[in-house]
Amino acid sequence: MSNFDWYPLWNSLRIAAISCVLVFFLGIFFAYYAARLPRTVKGILDVILTLPMVLPPTVCGYFLLLVFGVKRPLGMFLLQFGIKFVMTWYGGVLAAAVVAFPLMYRTARGAFESFDKNLAYAGQTLGLSNSYIFWRIRMPACRQGILAGTVLAFARALGEYGATSMLIGYTPGRTATISTTVYQLWRTNDEAGAMFWVLINLAISTVVLLTVNLLEARQKKAVKA
Amino acid sequence: MSLIVDIRKDLGGFVLNTAFEAEPGVTTLLGPSGCGKSLTLKCIAGIEKPDRGHIELNGRVLFDSAQHINLRPQQRHVGYLFQNYALFPNMTVRQNLMCALRGKYDRETRDQRVDEMLSLMRLEAQEKHKPSQLSGGQQQRAALGRILLSEPELLLLDEPFSALDAHLRDSLKIELRNMLHSFGREVLMVTHSREEAYDLSRRIAVMDHGRLLALKPTKELFADPGSVPAAILTGCKNIATAIKTGDYEVEVPEWGIRLQTAQPVGDNLAAIGIRAHYFNPSTAHNRFPVRFVEEMEEPFETILQFRWARQDQDSQPIWWRLSKDKRPQSFPKELGVAPANILLLYDSF
């Protein structure tokens, strides 16, 4: 096993972790500010931000190629700085982040919407700064929802296949992830290898879902108390 | 030392348009739900922004639409006790109180102040508890303690007893009254309960449909509410349209009677009111034949409903409320009301 190529696991975890961090902050940012926008603007933004969740991931990948392809204006521009999202592992981060973003955004928005506004007002009248209120009162009160969103986003990013394969393809040791490896091994009749990665994937997903359930159970308990 | 408020806010279908001055001591905004009293508090605290107007506290302008002044809630030094007390659920009682002193004094002074407040509010044993572990009364004291630590120049109380069980209210009312007394500055309270308003406040402002109808010392308001909405809010049960027929006489067509009054009747009289406690079978004036309709019993009082002899059968019966030990054996043939107990009610606008 010493020569076994663990790269897909490492790459998948790396992509999922980094995109999860990105999505965590972006999701919270948009969830927080979308809630304050006028209704019509909010409705339009909401549709755009949620679309990646309902579109086939391949369609998301297609759009990403349209924007970041090396022959597209933005892709060419970024290439001047040595940044290339096509066929690179960090392109996988972009693909996973786009697809996982709506999960974080919607869960965080739900948590923020159920937040008792009076807590924020009370903080303001007591002279607390808005950033203190956000990080020390609003976020802890919405903690369970935000954690659940983060875990879901991580799980989605880890399992991303469609957009990833469109944008970064499959290159062993460079862009291979667990999901693209499973497909590649199955396609080349390496059933045992495919099964091994399937089991790895199953194990990770199970842990993730157990975590979500645990968080939800704790949240219910907190609401009761 | 005073609070001056003159604001207008249009919410489409509802317009808040109110102006008043509050003096030291407790002033209560009394009104039915949805009359704009909580919105008024929120405008003063800076949580809501009026469309136009002016708010001034002890000579400091908090809001002025003409001068484009709109201080943030943090800069207003106005304490706000929320209906649900708004204690931060993720913090202990002590941490909640500490929040009010953030960025002020040194660590030692802060600790000392919080200790003092915990003992004043009798919460020493609960200092490490989370708000969800406190009783309603403890939550109220913790929230009040947190506000007092922030040293506000004005205290706003939004329905302070609505989150409490009925049996707790009375004892907490006395407690709160004493605390407010020692606070010694302006307190503006909002409530729809006339008992709370009567008990706690020096002056009462009656609000209805976003407008201020009257601002009077508490006892004066109950003795002479002046308008129909104010009479209803102060608990007057018997109100009917009335016409001036003399300097000290009114006619009540719905009841088919004429009543003598103690106060001179104004030309724009709209209605008269008689409180349910004020009927008397043996009074010398304003006595008329009555017909008994129905009796409603309460634990210690009884309500006898009747109509005047010439009153329409379909019209609202009159309420006569008296303590059970004074209830007559048989219903009297005639009832009267002293001229001084006729409330003269005028058009409010």
Interface residues (C-beta under 8 A of the other chain):
Chain A: D116 N118 L119 Y121 A122 G123 Q124 T125 L126 G127 L128 S129 Y132 I137 P140 A141 R143 A225
Chain B: K42 A45 G46 I47 R72 P73 Q74 R76 H77 V78 G79 Y80 F82 Q83 N84 A86 F88 P89 N90 C99 A100 R102 G103 S132 A143 R146 I147 S150 P152
